[in-house]
Amino acid sequence: MKFDPTNPTPPKVTRRIGMDQVPDHVPHDLIRQSGIIYGPEFLADPYKFFPAMHDRFPPIFYDVTPFGNAWVLTKHEDALFALRHAEYFSTEDATPFPRNPEDYFNFIPIEFDPPDHRKYRNIVDPYISPKAVLGWEDRIRNLANELIDDFIDQGECDFPEQFGRPLPVLVFLDLMGLPRDMCDTFVEWSVDLLHSNDREVMAATMAKITEYLQGQIAEKEANPDDGLVSKIVHAKIDDRPISAKEKFGFVIFLFIAGLDTVFATLNNIWNYLAENPDKCQEIIDDPDNINAQVEELLRVFSVTFSGRTVKQDIELRGVQMKKGDKVTSILPACNYDPDVFPDPTKVDFHRPKKIILAFTVGVHSCMGAHLARLEVKIALQEWLKRIPRFKAKPGTQVEYKMGGVIGPHELPLVW
Amino acid sequence: MPKVTYVSHTGESQSADIENGDSVMRGALDNGVEGIVAECGGGLACATCHCYVDDAWADQAGTPTSQDERDMLEMTASDTRPTSRLSCQIELTDDLDGLVVHLPEAQY
């Protein structure tokens, strides 16, 4: 039966959790319990853990975890291959948020493969292309400065709360055409959804988000505006109007994808810069190199992972993977692959340009990448113009919490 | 609107009228031209929209416009040639009406 995007049904999936559920084709010597995202060693400093993976683990291993067992890829080359070959590595059931099987929807566009995928991307591309996001530059710059105005004279700030979080969330709300006064609520929802690791809390949060977004979809259907939600709900796929299921799957996916990643990235970068004033000075002294500076910081502080489901049996680097196996590309580890980035932990703003995996690659490469790069660039430029020297408040112990997006949760800064 | 002709690696041609200001990459995606992947969407970050500008257009469009483009051209899957470009970096103007680009066998 042909797949109907307007009325999807849940895929049949095999979830394997824990040591009891390691399939027979997995060689014993490739089984590990790495503790990625939850182990004490990981949480002590993820950005020491990621580069060390190349010494401590085989390049591909089978990671047994309480959240679901999966093959783990840490080589840049292997991740490029997996992310670019949807015929072997599918995005089906790779987005781990609870959905009601009785009222199932697809996350769009990530769960559609070419050629259908392009029909959905064409709806949003005019809003998020490199050129289109430049239209947002002045607004983002003003916003960054307004946020800084609120705390600069105090000589200190709670970075995540007062800058790292509101900057990308407010930009996102503006882009989507949603009211700015939802900022705090969106923050709360994204924390509950992405960092609770409790399926009940996640499901309850999904229900709240669903209700709100369905209301917004109805509102934009009645009163079109220039925002992305309105653009989506009035779109056509081929020659038919986009369906209710598609509208919702698209809007909620943007919500999930758009809220937490730039936030975590900014927290990581400011945590690093607070300890490395020489790097702040280098950025200030070499303004023409800002794009390379941003790219290098995105390389060393990539914040997330990319999951796939094996669609047909395949051998990769001598490892047999079977249909139904889960695969996770550890993007932050791939970006420290010494075969591609010599002396990988060194932050070098003059590295030869290479493909970095912060935003993955392949047709499902992050559609917000250009906006994310612009936000990081503007945040660096405007902050360093006004606060060129800063450090962590004395006594600060940087802590990381469990979750699929990696960044410090507390970062009080002083200057 | 400038017309661009895309020639596949097996020699088939497909032409498309593309808005001024859009890129040769964008025109390929909007018109279903196979052979341009453009996975990063024009961010000079993936090298999967590689094309060879036809020799007749080499003077107008055959030279990379930035160091980033030159760097990324070192990462293409197919061999580069003297008129290799990333098609996301060729912005269309009336002067490029009639442009012909050849597509490589593979983008990755």
Boltz contact constraints between the chains, C-beta under 6 A:
constraints:
  - contact:
      token1: [A, 84]
      token2: [B, 108]
      max_distance: 6.0
  - contact:
      token1: [A, 129]
      token2: [B, 42]
      max_distance: 6.0
  - contact:
      token1: [A, 130]
      token2: [B, 42]
      max_distance: 6.0
  - contact:
      token1: [A, 130]
      token2: [B, 43]
      max_distance: 6.0
  - contact:
      token1: [A, 353]
      token2: [B, 68]
      max_distance: 6.0
  - contact:
      token1: [A, 353]
      token2: [B, 71]
      max_distance: 6.0
  - contact:
      token1: [A, 361]
      token2: [B, 39]
      max_distance: 6.0
  - contact:
      token1: [A, 362]
      token2: [B, 39]
      max_distance: 6.0
  - contact:
      token1: [A, 365]
      token2: [B, 39]
      max_distance: 6.0
  - contact:
      token1: [A, 365]
      token2: [B, 40]
      max_distance: 6.0
  - contact:
      token1: [A, 369]
      token2: [B, 43]
      max_distance: 6.0
  - contact:
      token1: [A, 370]
      token2: [B, 43]
      max_distance: 6.0
